[in-house]
Amino acid sequence: QVHIVESGGGLVQPGGSLTLSCVASGINFDRAAISWFRQNPTNKRELVAVIGRSGGTNYGDFVEGRFTISRDSAKKTVLLQMTSLKPEDTGVYYCNVMTDMDDYWGQGTQVIVSS
C-alpha cells in the first residue's frame, strides 16, 4: 500500500525558513519523480519544485533561488528547504510522487508566512 506523508509546515515570519519533508512508502522510490505543489484559496495548484529519478531539479519561476529540493533514497524522503519566505508563499504544500504506473498525492502540510 502506498503512503505519502508530508510534514514540516507551520507558522513562520516573513524572511524565515522552513523545511518540508515527504516520506514515500510502498513504491519503488528510486524510479519515482517527486514534486512539491502548493495551493492557496485564490490560486490553482502550482508546481513548486520537482526532482527526477537521477536528481535533476526544476523550480517554479516564483522560487527565485530561495528553495532547494533534495532526495534521500535510503530514507525514501524528499526535502524542500525554503528560505526567505514571503507572505505569498502561504498555502498548503502537497507532495506528488509519480511512478511508472501511477501518481500519488499526500494530504498536504500547511505553511503560513505572517508577522
N, C-alpha and C positions, 0 to 999 in steps of 0.2 A: 504494500500500500504506500502511495506517495504522500509525503508530508512536507509542506513548505512552511517554515516558521520564521517570521520576521521579529526582530526586537531592536531596542536601542533608541526608539523615539522618545520624545519628551518636550519639555518647555525650555527654550534657550533664548538668551538675549541676542539682539542683532550684533553681528560680529563674532558670535560664539561658534562653537564646534560641536558636532555630534558624529558618532559612528554607528551606522545601522548594520545589523547582521542578518543574514539569510542562511538558514540551515536547511538543506535539502536531503531527504532520505527516501529510500525506495526507488531511486533512479540510478542510471549509470552517470554519475556526476561528471566524469571526465569527458563524456560525449555530449554534454549539455552546454548550450549557450544560456547565460543568465543575465537578466536585466533588472534594473530598478525603474519603475514608473512612479509617477505621483499624480494625485488628483486633489483639487480643491473645489469648493462648491460652485465656483464661477467658471472653471475651465474643464475642458475634457482631459482625459487621462493622457499624460505626455511622458515620453521617454526621458529619463534622467541619464542613465548610463547603461552600457552593455559590455559584457566581457565574453569573448568567444572561447571555444574549446582550447585554442592554443595560447590564450591570454591576450589576444588583441582587444583593444578597447575603443569605445566610441562614446561621445557625450552629447547631450543636448546643447544647443547654442548658448542657452542661458547659464550654463555651468561656468564658463569663462575661467577655467583653470582652478576652480575652488574645490572641486570634488575629485576623489580618487576611488575607483573601483578595483577590487583585487579578489583573487580566489585562492582557497587553500583546499587542495584535493583530499588531504589526509583528514581534515575536519569536515569535509563536504560543506564548506561555508564560503559565502561571498560577503565581503565587507564593502560598505560605502562610507568612506570618510568624507565628511562635509565640514568645510571651514568657511569663515567669513560669511556666515549665514545672514540672509536678508528676510524681512517680513514676507516678501513674496515667495519665499521657499516654504511657507506654511502649507501643509496638506497631509494627506495620507499617502504614505510611501509603500508601494507594493513590489514584491519580488516575483518575477516571472521566470520560470525555468522551461526552456524549450529543448526537447529531446528529438531523436529521430522519429519517435512515434506520436508525440503529443506535446502540448504545452500546459503548464500548471501555474496556478496563482496562489499566493499566500493570502492571509486575511488582512494584511496591512499593519503598519505602525504609524501612529500619529506624530507629526512634527509640528510644533508651534514655535514660531520665532516672533517674540514680542518683548517689549520692555515693560 
